[in-house]
Amino acid sequence: MATSQEPIYTAYTVVKRGEGKDDWWIAIGAAFAHADGEGLNVLLQALPMDGKLVLRPPKIVEEKQPAKNTDRRNDKHRGR
């Protein structure tokens, strides 16, 4: 069956780190919708150690513009 080109979910394994510590969410694959909307193909690059797979919508990554250097203290050392 054909699948969409963009994943509709990212597949994660979640590593519990203990009390007071944030868990590690490790992306291990993606899920793609079938063209007819009647299912998913899940492609994994690794397997979760505990057997639990978490599917979440992918985060939108915005392109970041390079920060402009407004610190002029060292301009004299750059020949300016």
C-alpha positions in Angstrom: 0.0 0.0 0.0 1.2 3.5 -0.8 2.1 5.8 2.1 2.3 9.6 2.5 5.7 11.2 2.1 5.7 13.1 5.4 5.4 11.2 8.7 2.3 11.8 10.7 3.9 10.6 13.9 7.4 10.3 15.3 8.1 7.1 17.1 9.9 7.4 20.5 11.2 5.2 23.3 11.1 6.9 26.7 13.9 6.1 29.1 12.9 6.8 32.8 15.7 8.5 34.6 14.4 8.5 38.2 12.9 10.9 40.6 13.5 14.6 40.0 15.1 13.9 36.6 13.5 14.5 33.2 12.9 11.3 31.1 14.8 10.9 27.8 12.6 10.9 24.8 14.6 9.2 22.0 13.3 9.3 18.4 13.6 5.9 16.9 11.4 6.0 13.9 8.3 7.4 12.1 4.8 6.5 11.1 3.4 7.2 7.7 -0.3 7.1 6.8 -1.6 4.8 4.0 -2.9 6.7 1.0 -6.4 5.5 1.7 -6.3 6.7 5.3 -6.9 3.1 6.6 -3.7 2.4 8.4 -0.1 3.3 9.1 3.4 2.0 8.2 5.7 2.3 11.2 9.4 2.4 10.2 11.8 1.9 13.1 15.6 2.4 13.2 15.8 0.8 16.7 13.6 -1.2 19.0 12.5 0.1 22.5 14.2 -1.9 25.3 11.0 -2.1 27.3 8.7 -2.9 24.4 6.8 0.3 24.7 6.6 2.5 21.6 5.2 6.1 21.9 3.8 7.8 18.8 3.5 11.6 18.8 2.9 14.2 16.1 6.2 15.5 14.7 7.4 18.8 16.0 7.5 21.6 13.5 11.1 22.7 13.1 11.4 26.3 12.2 14.4 27.5 10.3 16.5 29.7 12.6 18.2 32.8 11.3 21.8 33.2 12.3 22.1 35.5 15.2 23.6 38.9 14.4 26.7 39.7 16.4 25.9 43.0 18.2 28.9 42.8 20.5 31.3 45.4 19.0 33.9 45.2 21.8 36.4 43.2 19.7 35.9 45.1 16.4 39.3 46.8 16.8 40.9 43.3 16.8 39.2 42.4 13.5 40.5 45.4 11.6 37.3 47.5 11.8 
